[in-house]
Amino acid sequence: MSNYFLDTYALIEIVKGNKNYQKFLDSEIFISIFNLYEFHFSLLRDYNEQTAKKFFNQFKNKVLKIKDEYIFGASKFKLQNRKQKLSYADCLGYMMALNNNMKFLTGDKEFENLKNVEFVK
């Protein structure tokens, strides 16, 4: 069984009930504190405070500690790909996945053809 790092897109698709993402919940999954923040904000904006808190609490134990090398790698990656509109959180998550031998799970088209990405719509 593989380990996956979920970006905010993937988290939101899980909440929406996208069946293409359900199978990944049986795997070991991780997120960053920044993805958790974006996720909470999106749910608060699109649903309500109760829903936002419910899923925040469900996923907060999946947060992976951020190390300096993840930040350094993410900054270089964002700079190398500056023509694309990659978020800081996604660049950091991608580096965290690479450094921890996990697949980066996303549906963001900017990541579709990158190595180590599990692209799901």
N, C-alpha and C positions, 0 to 999 in steps of 0.2 A: 504494500500500500504506500502511495506517495504522500509526501507532505506538501501542502499548498499555502502560499501567501496570498491572501485575498485583498484586492483593492476595493475601494468604496463602491465601484460599479458592481462588483460581484456580490458584496454585502446587500446592496439595494435589490438586486435581482433575486436573491434568496428571500427577502422579505416580500417581494411581489409574487412569490410562488413560482418563479420560472423553473420548470421541471429540468431544464438543462443544467441547472446548478445544484439540484438536490443531491445527486450522487456524491458530490464533493464533501458533503456534511458527514459522511462516513470515514473520511480521511482526517489526518491530523492537520488542523488549520491554524494559521497565525495571521495577525494583523499588526499594524503600528498604532501608536497612540494618535497619530495624525489621521489615520483612516477612521479610527473610532470617533474622533471629533467630527470629521466630515460626515460620517454616517449618522451620528446623532443629530447634527444640524439638518441634514436632508430629511430625516424622519420627522423632526419637529416642524419643519417648513411644510412638508407634504401630508403629514398625518396629524399628530397631536402629541402633547407632552407625555401622556401615558404610554403610547406606543414607542416613542423615542427612548424613554427610560427602560422599558421592558427589554428592547433589543440591545441597548447599551449594556445592561446588566448581563444579558445572555452572552455577549461577545467580549466583555472586558477582561475575562481571564485568558483570552487568546492573544493578548498584547505581548509582543516580543520586545525585549529591551533594546534600545538604540545604542549602538557603539559608534565611536568616533569614525572608524573606517567606513561605516555605512554612509555617514554624512559626506565624507570626502569623496567616496565613489559616486554618490548620487549627484553631487555638485558637478563633477567632471562629466557624468553622463548627460545631465541637463544641458551643460555647455556644449557638448559635442552634438547634441540633438536640438539645438536652439531654434531651428527652423520649424520644428514641430511644436505644437502647443501642449507640452507635457507639464502636468502639475508637479509641484514640489513633493507632495505626498506620494504621487505615483513613482517618481524617480527614486525616492527613498525606499519605497516598498519593493521596487524592482531590484535595487541593490541588496536589500535585506534578504530577498529570495535567493539571489545568486550566491551570496555569502553563506547561506545556510542550506545549500543544496535542496532548495524547494522550487517547485514550479510557481510562477507568478500567474495567478488566475484573474483574468480580466475579460471584458468585452469591449474595452476601449480600442478603437481602430488603430490608434497610433502605435500600439504594441503588437499588432497582429502578426507581423513578420519577424519579430525579434526572437533571438534564441531564449530558451528557458521559459517560454510563455505558453500557457494553456489558454488559448483564445476561445471563448464561448459566448454565443449570442443568445 
